[in-house]
């Protein structure tokens, strides 16, 4: 939101929702007006009854008729309140639900760089606390605004028509209330935004603490995180106490000014009654109207508060909705509209690929690479050499420069993002698992149609190839064992193997033509690594016999994991410094050969 701009302008973004639910809001406000009309009529029956009784000579039916009329109006008020709540609150709840779905869907479309700049706790606060504030503002906030405006206008007209002189004295404090409301409106927006930012910081700290609970406990740092939480909690308390102090000063003063109107009416009206220029019933009705006027006056501050809070919260939500994904589909070039020939193009090709995250240090520099259909590529390099960045550029998790990455002969940027990524089955470095059963974690990469077609046998085969089947007997419930958030109950090697099985299940379901293992064997022992590679090679051979050959990219720090690769590249500081077959690189005596010798020596020493 631009500095100096009114936060209430944020409500313009909800215009499409208001148009969709206009009939609900129209019916709701119609019933609200019926309720208001009924309320302002009741004091007139009170006036009539009091004047009848004050006259001294009356029949009982002259009192019963006004009383019965008031009961009937109260029934109308009760029914009207039900219906305006049903229509208006129902519409606000529906808008909240749809806005939350829209926000969640948009968050899924945003690229990874967005999540590097925004903390999860803050995003959670916007999807919960802020959306609740928006819903309250477009529900009860709008009701109170219309109700207060209509009631205040109607009451002022009636009391001035009834007795202009008494009404003029009684409303003298009202300008002070108006000035107070305007000052309150400016202060509430700033303090409420600070409270929401403090809540976001608190939520983010809690989320990060529980996500890293094992690290915290292993280093006995509970005391430090407790201290951090206490500091964030105090900031949240102080921000809310700023709001409380503002309310504490505003509402009592408005209540005092409202009571002052009644006192003035008592003095001025009492004199009128004594002098016979005003009937007792009219004075009672005047008191009732002034009491009814207290809610619009006091409620005006609440309305300002709710609308300001909703506008600030909606602004925070709009900040996310207005953020465009850095990687998105774009109109293809004229050349790319033509489908590539069935053959003659490499499966993956990089042409002088250079990439930098910050525009300063190059993560990749002048990468030239060609991977044919069915070829297995190995990538070796030190930590930070650019291995994972190359994988991200190929799968378009980061946006490579134009004309540098081609998949099946088509520039990566000209592919539909979902279609491009649908070619790959990737096991990332972090081996992320969901808080679900082992079976569902392996099978979630398949669509419902694919799962129905391949069945559970495919999941079991994928687990067997990944070397996870032998661990099933150790799990309490086998396939249905819940593994906890982020695979909390599994070892590092088990998590890696579960992630490999998930990728293999996607490959076996069809459509995923390229398998990528990004350092996914680092936590398994040499024997398990060899068994997995043998299983992968056999699975790839089977896939090639029944359909398109499986292309694979294996990234690893260990030379042994690259032994079956057709071609290996060695990266150093974002450049390819060596490349060739494993045997050829061994003969060259460079980084690959030295690494192989050191790793063989380590295996021999551990065996001795």
Phi, psi and omega per residue, in radians:
X1 nan 2.260 -3.095
X2 -1.160 2.519 3.127
X3 -1.118 2.334 3.127
X4 1.577 -0.240 3.135
X5 -1.356 2.564 3.127
X6 -1.228 2.241 3.141
X7 -1.122 -0.402 -3.120
X8 -1.156 -0.310 3.111
X9 -1.169 -0.293 3.129
X10 -1.073 -0.460 -3.099
X11 -1.144 -0.279 3.112
X12 -1.079 -0.474 -3.126
X13 -1.229 -0.254 3.115
X14 -1.606 0.054 -3.103
X15 -0.945 -0.739 3.120
X16 -1.057 -0.614 3.115
X17 -1.232 -0.705 3.127
X18 -1.113 -0.644 3.102
X19 -1.155 -0.681 -3.132
X20 -1.169 -0.638 -3.076
X21 -1.857 0.450 -3.061
X22 -1.110 -0.605 -3.132
X23 -1.237 -0.623 3.067
X24 -1.107 -0.815 3.126
X25 -1.142 -0.691 -3.137
X26 -1.089 -0.787 3.108
X27 -1.142 -0.704 3.127
X28 -1.075 -0.800 -3.141
X29 -1.227 -0.507 3.059
X30 -1.096 -0.830 3.101
X31 -1.152 -0.562 3.085
X32 -1.133 -0.727 3.103
X33 -1.139 -0.635 3.078
X34 -1.090 -0.729 3.106
X35 -1.096 -0.798 -3.128
X36 -1.108 -0.729 3.130
X37 -1.096 -0.716 3.130
X38 -1.126 -0.671 -3.121
X39 -1.173 -0.686 -3.107
X40 -1.344 -0.283 3.095
X41 -1.401 -0.581 -3.051
X42 -0.950 -0.786 3.127
X43 -1.038 -0.443 3.107
X44 -1.195 -0.656 3.053
X45 -1.200 -0.597 3.059
X46 -1.103 -0.764 3.116
X47 -1.024 -0.787 -3.126
X48 -1.102 -0.741 -3.122
X49 -1.183 -0.756 -3.122
X50 -1.131 -0.762 3.126
X51 -1.112 -0.632 3.110
X52 -1.121 -0.799 -3.133
X53 -1.185 -0.710 -3.126
X54 -1.114 -0.472 3.121
X55 -1.174 -0.428 3.061
X56 1.531 -0.541 -3.087
X57 -2.009 1.655 -3.081
X58 -2.557 2.780 3.049
X59 -1.696 2.715 -3.045
X60 -1.072 -0.632 -3.103
X61 -1.145 -0.417 3.108
X62 -1.179 -0.381 3.079
X63 -1.673 -0.635 -3.093
X64 -1.145 -0.688 -3.102
X65 -1.074 -0.848 3.071
X66 -1.078 -0.685 -3.138
X67 -1.102 -0.770 3.125
X68 -1.134 -0.645 3.109
X69 -1.111 -0.692 3.102
X70 -1.146 -0.689 3.101
X71 -1.078 -0.748 3.133
X72 -1.102 -0.752 3.109
X73 -1.111 -0.638 3.091
X74 -1.105 -0.629 3.062
X75 -1.130 -0.718 3.085
X76 -1.116 -0.700 3.126
X77 -1.086 -0.772 3.140
X78 -1.073 -0.814 3.133
X79 -1.139 -0.728 3.139
X80 -1.102 -0.691 3.119
X81 -1.131 -0.642 3.081
X82 -1.078 -0.822 -3.038
X83 -1.253 -0.669 3.126
X84 -1.215 -0.559 3.040
X85 -1.144 -0.737 -3.116
X86 -1.064 -0.817 -3.067
X87 -1.346 -0.830 -3.036
X88 -1.351 -0.854 3.109
X89 -1.138 -0.616 3.087
X90 -1.086 -0.737 3.118
X91 -1.157 -0.727 -3.130
X92 -1.153 -0.648 3.092
X93 -1.149 -0.698 3.136
X94 -1.165 -0.715 3.097
X95 -1.106 -0.740 3.104
X96 -1.023 -0.803 -3.118
X97 -1.097 -0.781 -3.114
X98 -1.204 -0.646 3.114
X99 -1.162 -0.665 3.099
X100 -1.138 -0.724 3.089
X101 -1.109 -0.719 3.118
X102 -1.109 -0.746 3.139
X103 -1.103 -0.784 -3.130
X104 -1.115 -0.782 3.119
X105 -1.090 -0.673 3.131
X106 -1.198 -0.666 3.102
X107 -1.074 -0.642 3.110
X108 -1.169 -0.456 -3.099
X109 -1.471 -0.255 -3.075
X110 -1.337 2.596 -3.063
X111 -1.392 2.953 -3.039
X112 -1.101 -0.480 -3.127
X113 -1.138 -0.469 3.087
X114 -1.102 -0.739 -3.083
X115 -1.325 -0.240 3.015
X116 -1.345 -0.356 -3.105
X117 -1.762 -0.352 -3.077
X118 -2.103 2.353 -3.141
X119 -1.460 2.601 -3.082
X120 -1.102 -0.691 -3.136
X121 -1.049 -0.684 3.112
X122 -1.158 -0.721 3.114
X123 -1.124 -0.680 3.102
X124 -1.130 -0.692 3.124
X125 -1.104 -0.679 3.136
X126 -1.202 -0.626 -3.107
X127 -1.360 -0.224 -3.123
X128 -2.064 -1.274 -3.045
X129 -1.062 -0.805 -3.109
X130 -1.181 -0.709 3.126
X131 -1.164 -0.592 3.064
X132 -1.099 -0.703 3.123
X133 -1.155 -0.659 3.098
X134 -1.130 -0.784 3.140
X135 -1.075 -0.704 3.130
X136 -1.158 -0.632 -3.104
X137 -1.231 -0.684 -3.116
X138 -1.542 0.015 3.039
X139 -1.876 -1.603 -3.099
X140 -1.166 -0.500 3.116
X141 -1.108 -0.818 3.111
X142 -1.153 -0.672 3.115
X143 -1.048 -0.846 -3.112
X144 -1.136 -0.603 3.120
X145 -1.129 -0.870 -3.139
X146 -1.181 -0.804 -3.109
X147 -1.058 -0.811 -3.123
X148 -1.138 -0.710 -3.129
X149 -1.148 -0.837 -3.113
X150 -1.129 -0.808 -3.103
X151 -1.118 -0.784 -3.117
X152 -1.098 -0.777 -3.129
X153 -1.118 -0.789 -3.112
X154 -1.111 -0.770 -3.098
X155 -1.141 -0.750 -3.140
X156 -1.098 -0.721 3.104
X157 -1.074 -0.808 -3.073
X158 -1.123 -0.811 -3.063
X159 -1.226 -0.536 3.094
X160 -1.274 -0.628 3.076
X161 -1.167 -0.691 -3.093
X162 -1.188 -0.836 3.110
X163 -2.777 1.719 -3.018
X164 -1.132 -0.653 -3.071
X165 -1.181 -0.806 3.117
X166 -1.133 -0.734 -3.132
X167 -1.099 -0.691 -3.124
X168 -1.086 -0.720 3.081
X169 -1.171 -0.712 -3.041
X170 -1.169 -0.558 -3.046
X171 -1.601 0.146 3.136
X172 -0.980 -0.684 -3.130
X173 -1.264 -0.205 -3.026
X174 -1.056 -0.721 3.102
X175 -1.006 -0.623 3.086
X176 -1.097 -0.676 3.117
X177 -1.138 -0.710 3.127
X178 -1.079 -0.787 3.122
X179 -1.083 -0.726 -3.131
X180 -1.108 -0.686 3.132
X181 -1.126 -0.726 3.138
X182 -1.112 -0.732 3.102
X183 -1.148 -0.680 3.141
X184 -1.109 -0.703 -3.101
X185 -1.067 -0.676 -3.115
X186 -1.218 -0.648 -3.077
X187 -1.351 -0.584 -3.015
X188 -1.178 -0.649 -3.111
X189 -1.087 -0.786 -3.127
X190 -1.120 -0.776 -3.081
X191 -1.254 -0.592 3.126
X192 -1.207 -0.680 3.101
X193 -1.094 -0.708 3.101
X194 -1.089 -0.691 3.122
X195 -1.116 -0.706 3.142
X196 -1.216 -0.649 3.094
X197 -1.147 -0.652 3.091
X198 -1.157 -0.655 3.100
X199 -1.158 -0.699 3.097
X200 -1.077 -0.753 3.126
X201 -1.113 -0.708 3.106
X202 -1.111 -0.810 -3.140
X203 -1.079 -0.723 -3.127
X204 -1.138 -0.702 3.111
X205 -1.103 -0.726 3.121
X206 -1.126 -0.801 -3.131
X207 -1.068 -0.774 -3.111
X208 -1.178 -0.642 3.139
X209 -1.122 -0.853 -3.099
X210 -1.233 -0.529 3.104
X211 -1.179 -0.547 -3.120
X212 -1.896 0.528 -3.020
X213 -1.062 -0.621 -3.116
X214 -1.170 -0.695 3.111
X215 -1.165 -0.740 -3.138
X216 -1.045 -0.813 -3.106
X217 -1.233 -0.595 -3.131
X218 -1.185 -0.537 3.105
X219 -1.685 0.100 -3.134
X220 0.903 0.863 -3.110
X221 -1.877 0.371 -3.140
X222 -1.015 -0.661 -3.098
X223 -1.090 -0.648 -3.097
X224 -1.217 -0.749 3.139
X225 -1.235 -0.543 3.032
X226 -1.105 -0.701 3.113
X227 -1.140 -0.744 3.116
X228 -1.094 -0.741 3.122
X229 -1.106 -0.734 3.141
X230 -1.062 -0.674 3.130
X231 -1.156 -0.788 3.116
X232 -1.149 -0.656 3.123
X233 -1.142 -0.682 3.096
X234 -1.147 -0.682 3.100
X235 -1.097 -0.722 3.110
X236 -1.133 -0.733 3.097
X237 -1.084 -0.791 -3.108
X238 -1.114 -0.684 3.129
X239 -1.119 -0.716 3.115
X240 -1.261 -0.575 3.095
X241 -1.166 -0.512 3.031
X242 -1.074 -0.707 3.065
X243 -1.163 -0.745 -3.111
X244 -1.077 -0.747 3.127
X245 -1.104 -0.641 3.114
X246 -1.152 -0.781 3.091
X247 -1.104 -0.729 -3.093
X248 -1.072 -0.523 3.105
X249 -1.490 -0.579 -3.016
X250 -1.330 -0.966 -2.988
X251 -1.148 -0.734 3.077
X252 -1.069 -0.661 -3.129
X253 -1.194 -0.702 3.074
X254 -1.120 -0.690 3.091
X255 -1.096 -0.667 3.096
X256 -1.113 -0.785 3.136
X257 -1.149 -0.625 3.118
X258 -1.170 -0.728 3.089
X259 -1.128 -0.536 3.127
X260 -1.123 -0.599 3.109
X261 -1.104 -0.685 3.132
X262 -1.160 -0.726 3.136
X263 -1.093 -0.740 3.127
X264 -1.126 -0.719 3.124
X265 -1.115 -0.638 3.124
X266 -1.117 -0.755 -3.129
X267 -1.206 -0.892 -3.085
X268 -1.207 -0.724 -3.125
X269 -1.253 -0.645 3.123
X270 -1.055 -0.718 3.105
X271 -1.087 -0.725 3.137
X272 -1.097 -0.717 -3.137
X273 -1.169 -0.762 -3.133
X274 -1.070 -0.691 -3.116
X275 -1.453 -0.013 3.065
X276 1.388 0.209 3.135
X277 -1.605 -0.027 -3.141
X278 -2.585 2.409 -3.106
X279 -1.429 2.684 3.090
X280 -0.998 -0.682 -3.140
X281 -1.105 -0.659 3.119
X282 -1.151 -0.648 3.101
X283 -1.157 -0.722 3.100
X284 -1.092 -0.760 3.113
X285 -1.096 -0.674 3.097
X286 -1.054 -0.810 3.094
X287 -1.005 -0.781 -3.113
X288 -1.101 -0.745 3.132
X289 -1.130 -0.703 3.124
X290 -1.169 -0.625 3.048
X291 -1.129 -0.683 3.082
X292 -1.179 -0.473 -3.134
X293 -1.296 -0.352 -3.137
X294 -1.063 -0.718 -3.118
X295 -1.091 -0.842 3.101
X296 -1.048 -0.600 -3.124
X297 -1.271 -0.905 3.117
X298 -1.180 -0.702 -3.125
X299 -1.165 -0.358 3.122
X300 -1.057 -0.702 3.088
X301 -1.124 -0.701 3.109
X302 -1.136 -0.704 3.113
X303 -1.067 -0.808 3.117
X304 -1.031 -0.760 3.129
X305 -1.037 -0.884 -3.072
X306 -1.137 -0.780 -3.128
X307 -1.171 -0.667 3.094
X308 -1.149 -0.779 3.122
X309 -1.069 -0.783 3.130
X310 -1.094 -0.689 -3.134
X311 -1.173 -0.740 3.110
X312 -1.103 -0.780 3.136
X313 -1.139 -0.723 3.113
X314 -1.118 -0.613 3.076
X315 -1.100 -0.688 3.116
X316 -1.176 -0.633 3.092
X317 -1.226 -0.730 -3.140
X318 -1.122 -0.514 3.081
X319 -0.990 -0.686 3.132
X320 -1.328 -0.813 -3.094
X321 -1.110 -0.474 3.129
X322 -1.501 -0.074 3.104
X323 -1.413 2.144 -3.140
X324 -1.529 2.454 3.055
X325 -1.070 2.395 3.115
X326 -1.247 -0.368 3.083
X327 -2.113 2.003 -3.095
X328 -2.633 2.877 3.114
X329 -1.149 2.511 3.080
X330 -2.458 2.783 -3.113
X331 -1.005 2.261 -3.129
X332 -1.250 2.755 3.074
X333 -1.259 2.906 -3.106
X334 -1.058 -0.682 -3.119
X335 -1.174 -0.643 -3.061
X336 -1.341 -0.211 3.099
X337 -1.183 -0.400 3.117
X338 -1.467 2.229 -3.139
X339 -1.138 2.493 -3.134
X340 -1.210 2.707 3.093
X341 -1.030 2.755 -3.096
X342 -1.103 -0.469 3.141
X343 -2.484 2.991 3.095
X344 1.787 -0.127 3.122
X345 -2.041 2.497 3.014
X346 -1.108 2.696 3.068
X347 -1.139 -0.762 3.121
X348 -2.364 2.356 3.129
X349 -2.495 2.328 3.043
X350 -2.053 2.213 -3.108
X351 -2.045 1.810 3.139
X352 0.869 0.864 -3.105
X353 -1.327 2.097 3.015
X354 -2.218 2.456 -3.082
X355 -2.617 2.475 3.079
X356 -2.383 2.405 3.107
X357 -1.327 -0.646 -3.032
X358 -1.989 0.089 -3.118
X359 1.354 0.060 -3.121
X360 -2.006 -1.402 -3.130
X361 -1.383 2.323 -3.116
X362 -1.437 2.178 3.064
X363 -1.446 -0.554 3.051
X364 -2.343 2.509 -3.098
X365 -2.502 2.044 3.035
X366 0.928 0.868 3.137
X367 -1.422 2.158 3.046
X368 -2.082 2.141 -2.970
X369 -2.663 2.473 3.087
X370 -2.459 2.149 3.131
X371 -2.084 2.063 -3.121
X372 -1.412 2.849 3.105
X373 -1.050 2.250 3.124
X374 1.442 -0.036 -3.141
X375 -1.423 2.591 3.060
X376 -1.880 2.112 -3.135
X377 -1.856 2.305 3.022
X378 -1.859 2.489 3.124
X379 -2.210 2.159 -3.121
X380 -2.154 2.586 3.098
X381 2.998 2.839 3.105
X382 -1.210 2.933 3.042
X383 -1.062 2.278 -3.141
X384 1.458 0.206 -3.110
X385 -1.444 -0.172 3.087
X386 1.917 0.176 -3.092
X387 -1.077 -0.935 -3.112
X388 -1.182 -0.576 3.098
X389 -1.111 -0.685 3.091
X390 -1.084 -0.735 3.100
X391 -1.098 -0.734 -3.140
X392 -1.126 -0.643 3.122
X393 -1.204 -0.678 3.137
X394 -1.161 -0.726 -3.124
X395 -1.540 0.017 3.122
X396 1.066 0.662 2.948
X397 -1.400 -0.410 2.857
X398 -2.131 2.701 -3.055
X399 -1.524 1.920 3.096
X400 -1.301 2.712 3.088
X401 -1.038 2.663 -3.121
X402 -1.030 2.441 3.057
X403 1.303 0.341 -3.101
X404 -1.997 -0.463 -3.118
X405 -2.187 2.250 -3.135
X406 -2.250 2.323 3.095
X407 -2.044 2.096 -3.094
X408 0.922 0.691 3.072
X409 1.434 0.015 -3.090
X410 -2.036 2.323 -3.127
X411 -0.997 2.370 -3.064
X412 -0.980 -0.673 -3.101
X413 -1.190 -0.340 -3.130
X414 -1.562 -0.128 3.062
X415 -1.371 2.601 2.865
X416 -1.139 2.321 -3.027
X417 -0.987 -0.813 -3.112
X418 -1.137 -0.694 -3.137
X419 -1.157 -0.706 3.129
X420 -1.112 -0.894 -3.107
X421 -1.178 -0.398 3.087
X422 -1.212 -0.198 3.075
X423 -1.397 -0.327 -2.982
X424 -1.892 2.501 2.907
X425 -2.022 1.908 -2.955
X426 -1.988 2.349 2.951
X427 -1.896 1.807 -3.068
X428 -1.304 2.980 -3.098
X429 -1.064 -0.693 -3.003
X430 -1.409 -0.131 3.080
X431 0.845 0.921 -3.075
X432 -1.188 2.288 3.073
X433 -2.155 2.657 -3.099
X434 -1.664 2.770 3.114
X435 -1.321 1.404 -3.062
X436 -2.716 -3.031 3.124
X437 -1.301 2.827 3.091
X438 -1.078 -0.734 -3.132
X439 -1.026 -0.832 -3.117
X440 -1.199 -0.570 3.096
X441 -1.148 -0.649 3.119
X442 -1.306 -0.699 -3.021
X443 -1.535 -0.110 -3.043
X444 -1.207 -0.331 3.136
X445 -1.246 -0.233 3.123
X446 -1.650 2.576 3.007
X447 -1.326 2.947 3.132
X448 -1.062 -0.690 3.136
X449 -1.158 -0.724 3.130
X450 -1.144 -0.720 3.140
X451 -1.109 -0.698 3.122
X452 -1.161 -0.575 -3.096
X453 -1.341 -0.773 -3.065
X454 -1.492 -0.541 3.128
X455 1.308 -3.104 -3.096
X456 -1.257 -0.388 -3.133
X457 -1.051 -0.644 3.130
X458 -1.151 -0.658 3.107
X459 -1.153 -0.709 3.124
X460 -1.148 -0.681 3.097
X461 -1.135 -0.741 3.116
X462 -1.068 -0.729 3.116
X463 -1.142 -0.640 3.138
X464 -1.167 -0.779 3.121
X465 -1.091 -0.658 -3.133
X466 -1.372 -0.032 3.116
X467 1.279 0.396 -3.119
X468 -1.658 -0.311 -3.051
X469 -1.093 -0.571 -3.114
X470 -1.217 -0.334 3.121
X471 -1.486 -0.249 -3.059
X472 -1.038 -0.630 -3.098
X473 -1.142 -0.442 -3.127
X474 -1.437 -0.260 -3.136
X475 -1.452 2.454 -3.042
X476 -1.012 -0.756 -3.078
X477 -2.035 0.366 3.107
X478 1.059 -2.245 -3.133
X479 -1.020 -0.553 -3.024
X480 -1.596 0.190 3.130
X481 -1.167 2.226 3.069
X482 -1.382 2.297 -2.994
X483 -1.790 0.046 3.096
X484 1.370 2.911 -3.089
X485 -1.103 2.284 -3.134
X486 1.028 0.488 3.125
X487 1.190 0.675 -3.015
X488 -1.017 -0.590 -3.039
X489 -1.541 -0.016 -3.113
X490 -1.794 2.697 3.034
X491 -1.336 2.960 3.133
X492 -1.055 -0.741 3.126
X493 -1.161 -0.676 3.113
X494 -1.145 -0.688 3.102
X495 -1.120 -0.730 3.119
X496 -1.102 -0.744 -3.117
X497 -1.198 -0.617 3.066
X498 -1.132 -0.681 3.111
X499 -1.178 -0.661 3.078
X500 -1.123 -0.757 3.116
X501 -1.061 -0.650 3.111
X502 -1.091 -0.759 3.116
X503 -1.160 -0.705 -3.138
X504 -1.158 -0.625 3.095
X505 -1.078 -0.651 3.095
X506 -1.177 -0.693 3.119
X507 -1.121 -0.760 -3.093
X508 -1.199 -0.408 3.117
X509 -1.334 -0.224 3.135
X510 1.632 2.717 3.106
X511 1.629 -0.568 3.104
X512 -1.565 1.856 -2.995
X513 -1.693 -0.216 -3.066
X514 -2.277 2.135 3.117
X515 -1.740 2.275 3.111
X516 -2.177 2.141 3.042
X517 -1.962 1.817 -3.082
X518 -1.611 1.578 3.140
X519 0.935 0.793 -3.020
X520 -1.651 0.119 3.139
X521 -2.081 0.205 -3.030
X522 -1.208 -0.435 -3.053
X523 -1.776 0.155 3.126
X524 -1.894 2.720 -3.139
X525 -1.344 2.980 -3.052
X526 -1.097 -0.701 -3.126
X527 -1.130 -0.780 3.119
X528 -1.141 -0.683 3.102
X529 -1.029 -0.803 -3.128
X530 -1.110 -0.705 3.132
X531 -1.136 -0.691 3.140
X532 -1.161 -0.773 -3.141
X533 -1.118 -0.685 3.086
X534 -1.097 -0.745 3.125
X535 -1.133 -0.693 3.111
X536 -1.114 -0.735 -3.133
X537 -1.116 -0.748 3.132
X538 -1.146 -0.727 3.115
X539 -1.114 -0.741 3.108
X540 -1.078 -0.673 3.109
X541 -1.128 -0.706 3.123
X542 -1.143 -0.750 3.134
X543 -1.100 -0.701 -3.138
X544 -1.149 -0.494 3.126
X545 -1.305 -0.534 -3.076
X546 -1.798 -0.140 -3.095
X547 -2.977 -2.793 3.128
X548 -1.026 2.464 -3.131
X549 -1.127 2.570 -3.130
X550 -1.475 2.159 3.030
X551 -1.612 2.412 -3.091
X552 -2.359 2.507 3.017
X553 -2.166 2.131 -3.120
X554 -2.046 2.037 3.098
X555 -1.765 2.306 -3.102
X556 -2.785 2.734 2.978
X557 -1.567 -0.232 -3.045
X558 -1.833 2.232 -3.116
X559 -1.099 -0.598 -3.106
X560 -1.044 -0.534 -3.134
X561 -1.266 -0.242 -3.089
X562 -1.847 0.189 -3.010
X563 -1.129 -0.532 -3.110
X564 -1.632 0.037 -3.119
X565 -1.217 2.530 3.057
X566 -1.322 -0.572 -3.076
X567 -2.554 2.431 -3.121
X568 -2.212 2.391 2.984
X569 -2.024 2.531 3.112
X570 -1.975 2.143 -3.127
X571 -1.780 2.493 3.036
X572 -2.596 2.067 -3.118
X573 0.947 0.712 3.057
X574 1.419 0.071 -3.129
X575 -2.034 2.644 3.001
X576 -1.457 2.007 -3.093
X577 -1.806 -0.363 3.075
X578 -2.556 2.614 3.006
X579 -2.810 2.663 -3.128
X580 2.610 -3.031 3.088
X581 -1.240 2.773 3.104
X582 -0.948 -0.712 3.137
X583 -1.143 -0.728 -3.131
X584 -1.120 -0.742 3.138
X585 -1.169 -0.560 3.097
X586 -1.134 -0.645 -3.136
X587 -1.250 -0.534 -3.082
X588 -1.168 -0.477 3.114
X589 1.279 0.380 -3.141
X590 -1.579 -2.589 -3.090
X591 -1.020 -0.738 -3.133
X592 -1.047 -0.861 -3.104
X593 -1.148 -0.734 3.129
X594 -1.114 -0.725 3.118
X595 -1.109 -0.722 3.126
X596 -1.093 -0.737 -3.136
X597 -1.128 -0.772 3.127
X598 -1.105 -0.723 -3.124
X599 -1.222 -0.614 3.064
X600 -1.136 -0.701 3.117
X601 -1.093 -0.687 3.119
X602 -1.135 -0.673 3.124
X603 -1.164 -0.731 -3.139
X604 -1.140 -0.713 3.126
X605 -1.126 -0.736 3.137
X606 -1.174 -0.563 3.119
X607 -1.283 -0.556 3.124
X608 -1.337 nan nan
